[in-house]
Amino acid sequence: MATKLVRPIKLPVKLQGLIDNHLKPAWEKVDKEKASTWLLLSPYIFLFTAFIVIPVLVAMFLSFTYFNVIEAPRISDLYGLYNYIMILTQDEVFLRYVLPNTLQYALITGPGGYALSFLMAWMLSQIQAGPRKFVALALYTPSMLGGVFIGVIWRTLFSGDKSGYVNSIFLDLGLINTPIDFLQSGNYLMDIMIFVTLWSSMGIGFLSMLAGILNINREMYEAAYIDGIKNRMQEIFYITIPSMKPQMLFGAVMAIVGAFNAGGIGVALAGSNPTPQYSGQLIVNHIDDYGFIRYEMGYAAALSVILLLIILLFSRVAYRLFGERD
């Protein structure tokens, strides 16, 4: 059977001239290595732009507007600064409860969870690989459960009647005469939130620290002991931490973002937003309150911009402590 010859496709003269005179010389000048790099980065750049950059820019724009979801956004009074002026001067709940609660919660759970993550990672690095995997999985599991599921567990423990395990134990021991409604009391809710958050703080930062410690060259410790290091504490400060600064920085940033973005745990425990007596009300809860309950999207966007600035400020502090200095 005779084969048919495939004739080459002839392009129009003008199109062929454009390719020969412009496109081919331009392609020859392109740095192939840079082009391949940009090609590999393009999916991440697209996703980062679509889901991070654009939403942040939209939130910044809406923060200068009055937007109630029904009507089109319009620039608010006082040259668009009305929302920010109201937050800093007239929002009594924000100034009296939300901001102090957020700073208290973040400054305890952020550094506390970070220190616990490093401590547990260091302790796990001292044991054999077999049991280390199971213990690491057990410590990491609470961070995967999510705030709502954790809230269900701890709401059962701190239930305000005799069926609550904590109340039942206290009643049996004679420490109290009547059950305490822990989760509806302004005296206990914040403390429980902090405790639960620290319990579930072994997240991705913990795994990165564990990986960083395990990848440190063992010969560095031997050389350090020859040079005069005498105990494990000196070993940690002079060898371990300086050798894993990228993991320490990553863990610090994750701890900061997690601490300031928290909010679901308080609502899950208390069962309402706002939380009882605003005792567990954080900035994220305040944003949800105005954005998805009152539908004041412009005001909620201004709150989110303030939260972003706070996170950036503390992230810069973390970078100062653990960032590489060239």
N, C-alpha and C positions, 0 to 999 in steps of 0.2 A: 504494500500500500504506500503510495507516494505521499510524502509529507508536504504540507503547504508551507511555503515561506511566509513568515510574518514580516510585513513591510513596516519599517519604522514610521512612527507618527510624525508628520511634518507640521510643525507649529507655524502659525502666521509669521510673516517676515518681521513685523513690528515687535511681536512678543519674543521671538527668537533674538532679535537685536537687543531688547531690554535685558534679557537674561545674560547674553554674552558681554554686553557693555557695562552693566551695572551690578546685577545680582552676583555673578561669578567673582568679579574683582572684590566686591564687598565681603563675600563669604571667605575668600582667601585671606583677608585681613583680620578676620575674627580669631580671637584667641580661643583655640579649641578646648583648652583646659578650663578656662573661665566659663565657657559656654556649657560644658558638661556639668560644672559645679552649680550654675544657676538652674540648669534643667533638673538636677536632683533636688535642689532646694525649693523648686517652684510649688510642689504640692503643700509643703509646710507653710510657705509664704502665703499661698492662697487661703489656707485654713486659718492661719493666724490673723490675716487681714479681715477675713469674713466674720470670724467669731470673736475676735479680741479688739482689733483696731477700730473697725466700723462701729460696733456697739458702744465702745468708750466715747468715740466722737459724737455719736448720737445722744448719749447720756449727757455729755457736756453741753450740747446744744439745747436739749430739753431743760437742763437746769436753769437756763435763763428765760424760760417761758412759763406761761400758765397753760397746762394741758390736762384736761379731764377725761381723755380717751374719746369722748363723744364729739367735742368740737376740735377744730384744727388748732395746733399749738400757736400761741401768739406771745410775742415778747412781753414779759411782765413789767410791772412798774419799776421806777427808779433805774432806768436804763438796763433792765434785765437782772438787776441785783436783788430784787425783792425777796426771792427765796432764801438767798444767803443771809440777808439782813434779818429775816424772820427767824432763821435757825439760830443765829448768834445772839439775838436780843429778845425774842418773844416766845420761843419754844421752851416753855418751862420744863416740860417732860424731858426734852433732850438735854438741857443744861443741868437739871437736878438729878435725873436718874440715868438716862441712857449713856451719856458720855462717861460719867464716873464708873458706871457698871462695866462698860466696855473696856476701859483702861484697867480696872481692877481684874477683870476676867482675863484679859490678854496678857497683862504683866505677870500673872501667876501661872496660867496654863501654858503660855508661850515658852518662857525660860524653863518652867518646871517640866513640861513635857519634853523639851529639848534636852535638858540635863538627864532626865530619866531614860530617854532614847539612847544617849551616849553611854550612860552607865550600864544599861542592859546589854547594849551591843558589845561593850568592852568585856563584860562578864561572860557573855556567850562565846567570845573569841578565845577564852581560856579553856574551854572544854572541847571534847572530841567532836569530830564532824557529824557522827551519827546522831547522838542525842541533840546536838546543836540545831539540826534541821527541825526537829519536832518542837523544841522549845521556842524557836524563832517563829514557827507557824502559829503556835498557841498565843504568843505575844502579839502577833500581827493581826490575828483574826478579829479582835474587837473593832479595829479601825475599818474593817471591810463591812461590818454589819450595817452601818448607817445610823444616823441620829434617831430616826423614828423607831427602828428595832431596838436600839439601846434604850430609848425612852420607855418602851413597853416593859423591858426587863426591870429597869430601875423603878418604874412606877409601881410594879408589883411588890418590890422590896420595901418601898417607902410609902405604900398605901396608907391613907389617913384613918383607917379603921383597924379592928383587931385582926383582919385577914392579912395586913401587911407584915412581912417577916420581921422588920425592924421593930415595929410596935409590939408584935407578939413576944419577941425576945425581951424587950424592955419591961413589958407587963409581967412576964414570968419571973424576971429577976427582981421585981419590985422597985424598979427605978422610976416608974411613972404609975399614976393611978388611972389616967384616961389616955386614950390614943392621941398622938400628936399628928396633926395634918401637915406633914413636912412640906409637901409640894404646893400647898396653898398659903404658906406662911412666908412673910417677907424676911423672917429671921433665919430661915433654913435653905430657901430655894437656891440662892447664889452659891452657898457652900456645897450643896449637892451637885450643882452644875459643874463646879470646879473639880470635885472629886471624880465625877463620871468622866469628864474630859481627860483628866490625867490617866484614868484607868484605860481609856481607849486611845492614848496618844502615841502608841507604837506603830506609826504608819510608815509611809514610804521613806521618810527621813531616817527612821530607825534602820531600815534595810540598807540604805545607802551608807550609813555609818558602819554597819556591820561589814559590808563589802569593803569599805575603805580600810578598816582595821585589819581584815584578813589579807589584804594585798600589800601590806607593809613588809618590806624586806626584813626577815628575821636577823640578818647579819648586822643591821643597824643597832638592834638592841644589844647584841654581843659587843659591838664596838663601843657603845655608850657605857656599858658596865666597866669595860677596860679603862675608859676615859674618866671614870669617877662617879657615875650614877650609882646610888646606893639602895634605892627602894622603888616600888611600883609607882608611887605618886610622882616622883621625879621622872620616871619612865614615861608616864602619861603626858606630862607637861612639856618635856623636852624632845620626845621622839614621836609619840602617837599623834597628838594633835597637830604639830607642825607638818607631819607627813601626810595628813589627810584633810588639808584645808579645803579643797573643792567639795568633798562630801560634807564637811562641817558647814560650809556656806550654803550648800543646797538644803541641808537639814534645817538651818536657821531660817532661811527664806520660807520654806514650807511650814515651819512652826509659826512664823509671823502671820502668813496669809491664813493659815487654818484658825489661829486664835482670833483674828479680827473678822473673819468671815463666818465665824460660828454664830449660831442663832437658833438653829433647828432644835438643839438639845433642850433649851429652856422651854420652848413652846411645846415640845413633845412631852416633857416632864409635867408641866403645869396644865397642859391641855387647852390653852387659850393664848391668844395674842390680842392685846397686851397681856403680859404675865401678871399674876396677882400682885397688886400694890407696886407694880413696875419693878419689883425686886430682881427679876431676871431679864429685864428688857435691855437688849443690846442694839447696836446701830442697825444690824441686819433686820432685827425684828421691827425697828422703827421704820425702816424702808418698806418692808412688807405691809406694815400697818397703813402707811400713807399711799403706797402704790397700788396694792391689791385689795384693800378693804375700803379706803376712802376715795380711791381713784384720783388722787392728786399727784399725777405722774411727774409734773415739773418739780414739785417739792421733793418727791422721792428721788428724782435724778440728782438734785443738789446734794441731798444726803449721801448718795452713792459717790459723788465726786469728792466730798469731804473724806469719806472712808478710804477712797483710793489714795488721796494725798497722805493720810495717816500711815497707810501700809507702805507707801513709797518712802516715807521718812524713816520708818523703822527698818526697812530693807536696806537703806543706805547705811544705817548704823551697823547692820550685820555684815555688809560688804566691807566696811572699814575694819571690822574685827577679823574677818576670815578671808577677804579677797587677796589675790596675789598682787604684790607690788613689784612692778618691773623697773 
